[in-house]
Amino acid sequence: MSTAEFEPGYFGQFGGSFVPPELKEVLDYLAEQFEKYKDDPEFKQEYLYYLKEYVGRENPLTYARNLTEKCNGAKIYLKREDLNHTGAHKINNVIGQILLAKRMGAKRVIAETGAGQHGVATATACAMFGMDCTIYMGAEDTKRQALNVFRMELLGAKVVPVSKGQGRLKDAVDEALGDLVQNYRNTFYLLGSAVGPHPFPTMVKHFQAIISEESKRQILEKEGRLPDAVIACVGGGSNAIGAFAHYIEEACVRLIGVEPDQAATLTKGVPAVIHGFKCLVLLDEEGNPQPTYSIAAGLDYPGIGPEHSYLKETGRAEYYTVTNEEVLEAFQILSKTEGIIPALESSHAVAYALKLAPTMNRDQILIVNLSGRGDKDVEQVFQMLK
Ligand SMILES: *Cc1c(COP(=O)(O)O)cnc(C)c1O
């Protein structure tokens, strides 16, 4: 069933908006404004302008010749989100939402961040668009990610450490939502992944769908046909849903999401409501969200976007896990064979491609979404390999 047949914000049983009435009102208004502008030709033109002139799109779909030969199977193409300004796909969504914020008359942008990557992307765009920027970050996370805190401050943002609760991402989200309810008249909450209550998952998909809009055009130009599979890593699910979007209706294309085996939300999760929406969640025996762990900070989240939950339930997309060892191996293999150092998050997708490609024929095609570059991870990998 196509998601167009569901109520707005629902993907089968997943999604929705389970929030207090005062927040519901703010989010309903946001949904209405998003609907109003998303297909507006002027809005679209401005979004594409900044993607080209600031982000550096379209980025290439690179044929990974050496990796293909090494695997001796399917032809492997890499969608190069790592080449975007700020080094990952997150900026696509940030540009889209900030343009919507401007249309809505907001002067102030707030965001949550865990490892700091979404905070940095948001602070970057706020600097360029002259927006006042406040980033909420768990106090624990500000200590572990001191360099990203400095980056955000360098870009002119105010970073607010949140010590309530466990001082982690969830507490930062709660604080940001509280701020939004207080200040919604001049403030826009810029959410970083395809998660949260409606309209965020729909909105984030809309702005990340540029990934598959481009890759589909590029693969048709290069190969004259669609790929056999598209592979992406899954944290909250934004790069994956963007990489899948334009292939969902193409039944012949396999859609494959890859998770860390210690944050296997889609592989082992059960339906539950967290952070204001329903999705597959990893729960402990008492029914509380289970703490997750990933060597890739961007994949460390106990929930998952509602549309991925639906794609998993219906079988349209497949989700697999890889181990830390496989991820570290993939990180090094891509660096050595292609001269491309992938983010640890993206290395999950590469790791699964390394398993899948050898089982396929030489005339088959794989697209791996390289969600980000690995410069940020080099020191961590150095410590782990030592
Ligand atoms: C944040 C991040 C991710 C995970 O987020 P998604 O919303 O699942 O895409 C993946 N890769 C990189 C490089 C990231 O920065």
The ligand as an SDF file (V2000), in Angstrom:
LIG
                    3D

 15 15  0  0  0  0  0  0  0  0999 V2000
   23.8780   11.6510   11.5310 C   0  0  0  0  0  0  0  0  0  0  0  0
   24.4810   10.7370   10.5540 C   0  0  0  0  0  0  0  0  0  0  0  0
   23.8910    9.5070   10.2040 C   0  0  0  0  0  0  0  0  0  0  0  0
   22.6720    8.9520   10.8650 C   0  0  0  0  0  0  0  0  0  0  0  0
   21.5080    9.6960   10.7340 O   0  0  0  0  0  0  0  0  0  0  0  0
   20.3190    9.2410    9.7840 P   0  0  0  0  0  0  0  0  0  0  0  0
   19.2290   10.1910   10.1500 O   0  0  0  0  0  0  0  0  0  0  0  0
   19.9780    7.8280   10.0800 O   0  0  0  0  0  0  0  0  0  0  0  0
   20.7840    9.4290    8.3950 O   0  0  0  0  0  0  0  0  0  0  0  0
   24.5030    8.7350    9.2260 C   0  0  0  0  0  0  0  0  0  0  0  0
   25.6400    9.1250    8.6190 N   0  0  0  0  0  0  0  0  0  0  0  0
   26.2360   10.2870    8.9350 C   0  0  0  0  0  0  0  0  0  0  0  0
   27.5050   10.6530    8.2270 C   0  0  0  0  0  0  0  0  0  0  0  0
   25.6900   11.1400    9.9050 C   0  0  0  0  0  0  0  0  0  0  0  0
   26.2990   12.2850   10.1960 O   0  0  0  0  0  0  0  0  0  0  0  0
  1  2  1  0
  2  3  1  0
  2 14  2  0
  3  4  1  0
  3 10  2  0
  4  5  1  0
  5  6  1  0
  6  7  2  0
  6  8  1  0
  6  9  1  0
 10 11  1  0
 11 12  2  0
 12 13  1  0
 12 14  1  0
 14 15  1  0
M  END
$$$$
